Amino acid sequence: MSSRSIPGSLLVVALAGLTAFAQTPPVPPAPPVVGSPETQKAIELFTAGKIDDAYKELQNAVKANPKLPPARVQLASLLFQAKEARAARQNLETAAAEDPKHPEVYLMNASFAFGEGRLTDAILSCQIVLQLAVEPRWDPEQRKRFIREARLGLATSFEGRRDFASARDQLAAILAEDAKNGIARTRLAVSIFMQGKPDEAFNEFSVAYRDDPALELPELQIAGLYSNQGDNPKAEEWFKKAVAIHGANVKSHRAYAGWLLDNGKVDESQLYIDSAGKLDPNGKETKALRGLALRYRKDFAGAELIFEDLLKESPSNAFASLNLALTLAESPDNKKTAKAVELAENEARKNSKNAEALAILGWCYYKNGQMDNAEKALVGSYQTASQAGQGLTRDAAYFLARLLFDKSKFDEAQKLLKTIGDARGAHVYRTEAAALLVEVDKKVPPPVKK
């Protein structure tokens, strides 16, 4: 959960959102289809810990609707989501023994494998699905679904491998059957871009947007991809194109403003924050952007009012909660820093595997004087990011470096601070990070020349 990301919106286009398909996160297995009394009752029984009774209801559901996944597969899905991985695998193995030629078994196995980073296993399972889907026991509707889901799984796995040519082949096959599938075409465009063909990618983004205007603006898609590659001149060129071509669309103004903020151009961003305000003065995303800009300007009192207002409107708004926590953490008032800790702890509980939520919690502990807790959370953030194959965001790297400096671990702090230039994410603490690096460099002896 990023301090810059707003659930359900595309306020910040430039960073994580636009490469979601190039760096697809693990997708948990889908739960059993809810829509019959049997499946609903099964879920209720499972939630109550009555596993055997839940399984019997799932069997009844399959008898009532044979197109549902096998009962064992559905039970495995529920167990996996309940983080009972071993029991989930055991049930899936039983399902495979009971019906070794059912595509649902291998689709679920692929989902398990992908969620655990076993891309080769996911690919092999999806390839088996393509073979089994053509058998005459399946009706056309089932066959089509099995093939589509297998190809999506293959595309996702190839994207995880950064084998964008193979991902492109799978997505093109999906579009051959469903040409208006905007999400698939967007993923295809990303794969094409990652193969070094931005003009062709833009054409595909444009077709996707034409077919589904709820998707992101094509120019913003390209801008975000260039931004993630670190090509800021090209990114800015495309953000400007988005504003010029889609001047009446508030998304273009907000996205460019957010990108300018994250690249240290706080004053320049104000023009586009103001224009976004004229187009959508009361929108949550517009308010959020104003609050973020105030944080960049260190106007914590103003930012606090905005994020408190957003949180009152939407108590589950993680963006508002995390940014309010970061804002309150900078207060000299101990009551406010304690409130910051409370907010951050709540979000970290809901996002225990999210490196940035842990980093924000660590910083709130740090500002509240809870150094042991700060160290535990910040080191946990670093470990979580590393396990996911990602680096810390820029501000998260600064938080940990600040702690390391205070503990006289100057070499480690220096190495971390030097990674910030290649990192992504908001950089509200840009000035502080630069100043800390100067201090760290004074503490670390220069390398001995041979």
Secondary structure, 3 states (H helix, E strand, C coil): CCCCCCCCCCCCCCCCHHHCCCCCCCCCCCCCCCCCHHHHHHHHHHHCCCHHHHHHHHHHHHHHCCCCCCHHHHHHHHHHHCCCHHHHHHHHHHHHHHCCCCHHHHHHHHHHHHHCCCHHHHHHHHHHHHHHCCCCCCCHHHHHHHHHHHHHHHHHHHHHHCCHHHHHHHHHHHHHHCCCCHHHHHHHHHHHHHCCCHHHHHHHHHHHHHHCCCCCCHHHHHHHHHHHCCCHHHHHHHHHHHHHHCCCCHHHHHHHHHHHHHCCCHHHHHHHHHHHHHHCCCCHHHHHHHHHHHHHCCCHHHHHHHHHHHHHHCCCCHHHHHHHHHHHHCCCCHHHHHHHHHHHHHHHHHCCCCHHHHHHHHHHHHHCCCHHHHHHHHHHHHHHHHHCCCCCCHHHHHHHHHHHHHCCCHHHHHHHHCCHHHCCCCCCCHHHHHHHHHHHHHHCCCCCCC
